[in-house]
C-alpha cells in the first residue's frame, strides 16, 4: 500500500463516488485497526493512511484540490491536510456492530467539541491581480456567537439542561435485530442539551448572523477556479470546538489583450505589411510595463516571439512564465490610387506571377502525384 496515492490506499478508481469511497474506508479501517492487529506497526500505519485518504476523498473541495495539485496542494500554506476527526465517522456504528468498543477513539457526545461549518466565498479578480497577487478587503456573512447570551442560547445560565432523551450524549441507540445502531438524537439534534429559556436575540440557537470584515492576501499565480482555504474563518464550533474554514473560490475576469496558458501569457501584436517586410520596433504591453520588441525584416504572420519572465508568477514555487507575442501581419483592404500603384510596382519588381487556377479536377489529381 503506497503512502502517496489516496485512491490506491483505499483501493478505488479515481472515478469512485462517495458511497464507494465510504465503503472502501470501512473495509480498510476494520482490516488494519490496531485492536485487531496488536503490535503490528505496518497495520497501524495502513490504518492511519486509510483515515487520511478518506478525509480527503470524502470532502468534495479537498478532493478537487488533491486531484489537481496532489498532496502538495493540501499541505501548503493555502491548504490544510486531513481532519483528525475522521476517526470518529464510524465510531459509534462500527464499535457497537462488531463488539469492538469505541474503536475510533471517542464518541460524539456532548463533551466533545465539534468544528464549525465551512463557508464558501466567490472572489472576482482582474487578470493582473490573479497573475501577480493582491490584497483584498471583503465582508463575509456568517454566524457569530450571540453576545447577549454568550452562546448559551438561553436568557439565564440555568436555562439550559441536559437532554432527557439521550442523557447528554447527543446520540441514542436503536436496536435492530442482533445489532444496536447509534443515531443522532432527534430531541436535541446531537447537541446533548435542551434550551428551556431561549435567548430573545438568537431564539435559543446561540448564534446570530453578521458580516465579518476580512483582509485576504491572494497569492500570485492563482487561476480561474482556484480554491484557497483560510483556516478558522468559517462559522464557530460547538462545545468549544474550533471554527470552520473559509474557502475562497477565485474567478478571473477576461482581459482585453491577454489570455493565459499555464504560466505563460499570450497576446497579439498587429503589424502592417510594409513594416513586417522592412522590419520595425513595436511597443508591447506586459503585466509590469510596456517593452520594446524588435520585429526583423520579413517577419511572417503567425510568428511568435517570447519575452522571458514576463508571464504569471508560480503559485507553488519561485519563478514566472513567459509572455508569447503572436505577430499578425495586417493586409490593407482599402487602397487609394497612389498606394495601389506602389504595390503593383512592388509586384513587378519582385517578378511574381499570379498563380493560375488549374481547376478542381487538376488540383485533386495533383494531390496524388
C-alpha positions in Angstrom: 0.0 0.0 0.0 1.6 3.3 -1.1 1.6 6.3 1.2 1.4 8.7 -1.7 -1.7 7.7 -3.6 -5.0 8.1 -1.8 -7.1 6.2 -4.4 -4.6 3.3 -4.2 -4.7 3.3 -0.4 -8.5 2.8 -0.4 -8.4 0.5 -3.5 -10.8 2.6 -5.6 -10.8 4.1 -9.0 -10.4 7.9 -9.5 -14.0 7.9 -10.7 -15.3 6.4 -7.4 -18.3 8.2 -5.9 -18.9 8.9 -2.2 -20.6 5.6 -1.2 -17.8 3.6 -2.9 -15.1 5.6 -1.0 -17.0 5.3 2.3 -17.4 1.5 1.8 -13.7 1.1 1.0 -12.7 3.1 4.1 -14.9 0.9 6.3 -13.1 -2.2 5.0 -9.7 -0.7 5.5 -10.5 0.6 9.0 -11.7 -2.9 10.1 -8.8 -4.7 8.5 -6.0 -2.6 9.8 -7.3 -1.3 13.2 -4.6 -1.7 15.9 -7.1 -3.6 18.2 -7.2 -6.4 15.6 -3.5 -6.2 14.8 -1.8 -5.7 18.2 1.9 -4.9 17.9 1.7 -4.7 14.1 3.4 -1.4 13.1 2.6 -1.8 9.4 -1.1 -2.3 10.1 -1.2 0.8 12.3 0.5 2.8 9.5 -2.0 1.5 7.0 -4.9 2.3 9.3 -3.8 5.9 9.6 -3.2 6.2 5.8 -6.7 4.9 5.2 -8.1 7.6 7.5 -6.1 10.3 5.8 -7.2 9.2 2.4 -10.8 9.1 3.4 -10.7 12.5 5.0 -9.6 14.0 1.7 -11.6 11.9 -0.8 -14.8 12.2 1.1 -14.6 16.0 1.1 -15.5 17.4 -2.4 -13.4 20.5 -2.0 -10.3 18.7 -0.7 -10.7 16.0 -3.3 -10.8 18.6 -6.1 -7.6 20.2 -4.7 -5.9 16.8 -4.4 -6.9 15.8 -8.0 -5.5 19.0 -9.4 -2.4 19.5 -7.2 -1.8 16.2 -5.3 -0.8 16.1 -1.7 1.4 19.1 -2.1 -1.6 21.3 -2.7 -3.2 20.1 0.6 -0.1 20.6 2.7 0.8 24.1 1.6 0.0 27.3 3.4 -3.1 27.9 1.4 -4.5 24.4 2.1 -4.6 22.1 5.1 -4.3 18.4 5.2 -6.8 15.9 6.6 -9.0 16.4 9.6 -8.2 14.1 12.6 -11.9 13.9 13.4 -12.3 11.5 10.5 -11.6 8.7 13.0 -14.9 9.4 14.6 -17.0 9.0 11.4 -17.9 5.3 12.1 -17.0 5.0 15.8 -20.5 4.6 17.3 -21.9 2.4 14.5 -18.9 0.1 13.9 -18.0 -0.1 17.5 -21.4 -1.4 18.6 -22.0 -3.6 15.5 -18.7 -5.5 15.8 -18.3 -5.6 19.6 -15.0 -3.7 19.5 -16.0 -0.9 21.9 -15.3 2.6 20.7 -12.7 1.6 18.1 -12.1 5.1 16.8 -11.3 6.8 20.0 -14.2 8.7 21.5 -17.9 9.2 20.8 -19.7 12.3 19.7 -21.3 13.1 23.0 -21.9 16.5 24.5 -18.4 16.7 26.0 -16.8 16.6 22.6 -16.4 19.9 20.7 -17.4 19.9 17.1 -15.9 22.1 14.4 -18.0 24.9 12.9 -19.4 24.8 9.4 -17.1 25.7 6.4 -18.0 28.6 4.3 -17.5 29.5 0.6 -16.9 32.9 -0.8 -16.5 33.7 -4.6 -14.0 36.4 -5.3 -13.7 38.2 -8.7 -10.1 39.2 -9.7 -8.7 41.2 -12.6 -6.3 39.3 -14.8 -3.3 41.2 -13.4 -4.4 40.7 -9.8 -4.6 36.9 -10.3 -1.2 36.8 -12.0 0.7 39.0 -9.6 -1.2 38.7 -6.3 -3.3 41.2 -4.5 -4.7 42.1 -1.0 -8.5 42.5 -0.9 -10.8 43.6 2.0 -14.1 41.7 1.8 -17.2 41.2 4.0 -18.2 37.6 4.8 -21.7 36.9 6.0 -21.6 34.2 8.7 -22.9 33.0 12.0 -21.3 34.5 15.1 -21.6 33.7 18.8 -24.5 35.6 20.3 -23.2 38.3 22.6 -26.4 38.6 24.6 -26.3 35.0 25.9 -22.6 34.3 25.2 -23.5 31.4 23.0 -25.6 29.6 25.6 -28.9 30.1 23.7 -30.7 30.9 27.0 -31.5 34.1 28.8 -30.2 32.8 32.1 -27.3 30.5 33.0 -29.6 27.8 34.3 -31.9 27.9 31.2 -30.0 25.0 29.6 -30.4 21.4 30.8 -29.1 18.0 29.8 -31.3 16.4 27.1 -33.6 14.0 28.8 -33.8 11.6 25.8 -30.1 11.0 25.2 -28.7 11.9 28.6 -26.3 14.4 27.1 -24.6 12.0 24.7 -26.2 13.5 21.6 -27.0 10.0 20.3 -29.4 7.2 21.0 -29.1 3.5 20.4 -31.6 1.9 18.1 -32.0 -1.9 18.4 -32.3 -3.7 15.0 -32.4 -7.4 15.4 -29.0 -8.5 16.7 -27.4 -5.1 16.2 -27.5 -1.9 18.1 -27.1 1.2 15.9 -26.3 4.7 17.1 -28.3 7.6 15.7 -28.3 11.3 16.3 -30.7 12.3 19.0 -33.9 13.7 17.4 -34.8 15.7 20.5 -31.6 17.8 20.8 -30.2 17.4 17.2 -27.0 15.8 18.6 -26.2 18.7 20.9 -26.8 16.8 24.1 -28.7 19.7 25.7 -32.1 21.4 25.7 -32.8 25.2 25.9 -35.8 25.8 28.2 -35.4 29.6 28.4 -34.5 30.8 24.8 -32.5 34.0 24.4 -34.5 36.7 22.7 -31.6 37.8 20.4 -30.8 34.4 18.9 -34.0 32.5 19.6 -32.1 29.8 21.5 -29.6 28.9 18.8 -26.7 30.8 20.5 -25.8 32.2 17.0 -26.6 35.4 15.2 -25.9 36.4 11.5 -23.4 39.1 11.0 -20.8 40.3 8.4 -17.1 39.8 9.2 -14.6 42.1 7.5 -11.5 40.2 6.4 -8.3 41.2 4.7 -7.5 38.4 2.2 -4.0 38.1 0.8 -4.3 36.4 -2.6 -1.0 34.8 -3.6 0.4 35.5 -7.1 -0.4 32.8 -9.7 -4.0 31.8 -8.8 -6.2 30.8 -11.8 -9.9 30.7 -12.5 -11.4 28.1 -10.2 -8.5 28.1 -7.6 -9.7 27.4 -4.1 -7.9 29.0 -1.2 -8.5 27.8 2.4 -8.5 30.4 5.2 -8.4 28.3 8.4 -10.5 29.5 11.3 -12.7 32.0 9.4 -15.7 29.8 9.0 -18.6 29.6 11.5 -17.9 28.9 15.2 -17.9 25.4 16.6 -20.0 24.0 19.4 -18.9 23.0 22.9 -15.5 24.7 22.5 -14.9 23.2 19.0 -12.8 25.1 16.5 -14.1 27.5 13.9 -14.6 26.0 10.4 -12.7 27.2 7.4 -13.4 29.8 4.7 -12.9 28.6 1.2 -12.2 31.4 -1.3 -13.0 30.4 -4.9 -11.2 32.6 -7.4 -13.0 33.8 -10.6 -10.6 35.6 -13.0 -12.2 38.2 -15.3 -11.3 38.2 -19.0 -8.6 40.6 -20.2 -8.9 42.6 -23.4 -5.3 41.8 -24.6 -4.1 38.8 -22.6 -5.0 35.2 -22.5 -3.4 32.6 -20.2 -1.8 29.2 -21.0 -0.5 27.7 -17.7 2.2 30.1 -16.5 2.5 31.8 -20.0 0.7 34.8 -21.3 -0.3 35.2 -24.9 -1.0 38.5 -26.7 -1.3 39.6 -30.3 0.7 42.3 -31.9 -0.7 43.7 -35.2 1.9 44.9 -37.6 1.3 46.5 -41.1 2.5 44.7 -44.2 5.2 47.2 -45.1 6.7 47.3 -41.5 6.7 43.5 -41.4 8.5 43.4 -44.7 11.1 46.1 -43.8 11.5 45.4 -40.1 10.4 47.6 -37.2 10.2 48.1 -33.5 6.9 47.9 -31.6 5.8 48.6 -28.0 4.2 45.5 -26.3 2.2 45.7 -23.1 3.2 43.2 -20.3 1.9 42.7 -16.7 4.7 45.0 -15.4 5.3 47.7 -18.1 5.4 48.2 -21.9 8.5 46.8 -23.5 10.1 47.4 -26.9 10.2 44.4 -29.3 12.3 44.2 -32.5 10.4 42.8 -35.5 13.0 41.6 -38.0 12.6 42.3 -41.7 10.4 39.7 -43.5 8.5 38.6 -40.4 5.5 36.4 -41.4 2.1 36.5 -39.9 1.8 33.9 -37.1 5.4 34.3 -35.9 5.7 34.1 -32.1 8.2 36.0 -30.1 8.9 35.1 -26.5 9.5 37.6 -23.6 11.3 35.6 -20.9 10.0 36.0 -17.3 7.1 38.2 -18.3 4.3 35.7 -17.6 2.4 34.6 -14.5 4.1 34.0 -11.1 4.3 30.4 -10.0 1.7 29.7 -7.3 3.7 26.7 -5.9 7.2 27.9 -6.1 9.7 30.5 -7.4 9.8 31.9 -11.0 7.5 33.2 -13.6 6.3 32.0 -17.0 6.9 33.8 -20.3 4.9 36.1 -22.5 4.3 35.0 -26.1 3.7 37.7 -28.6 1.8 36.5 -31.7 2.5 38.7 -34.7 -0.5 39.3 -37.0 0.5 41.0 -40.3 -2.3 43.3 -41.4 -3.1 43.3 -45.1 -4.7 46.5 -46.3 -8.3 46.2 -47.5 -8.8 49.7 -49.0 -6.2 51.4 -51.2 -6.0 54.8 -52.7 -4.6 55.1 -56.2 -1.1 56.0 -55.0 -0.8 53.1 -52.6 -2.2 50.7 -55.2 0.3 51.9 -57.8 3.2 51.4 -55.3 2.1 47.8 -54.6 1.7 47.0 -58.3 5.2 48.3 -58.9 6.4 46.1 -56.0 4.8 43.0 -57.7 6.6 43.9 -60.9 10.0 44.3 -59.2 9.6 41.0 -57.3 8.9 39.1 -60.5 5.9 37.3 -59.1 3.3 35.9 -61.4 -0.3 35.4 -60.5 -1.0 31.6 -59.9 -3.5 30.3 -62.3 -6.4 28.2 -61.1 -6.0 24.8 -62.7 -9.5 23.8 -61.8 -10.9 21.4 -59.2 -10.1 18.3 -61.2 -6.4 19.2 -61.8 -6.0 20.2 -58.1 -7.3 16.9 -56.9 -5.2 15.0 -59.4 -2.0 16.8 -58.3 -2.6 15.6 -54.7 -1.9 12.0 -55.8 1.2 12.8 -58.0 
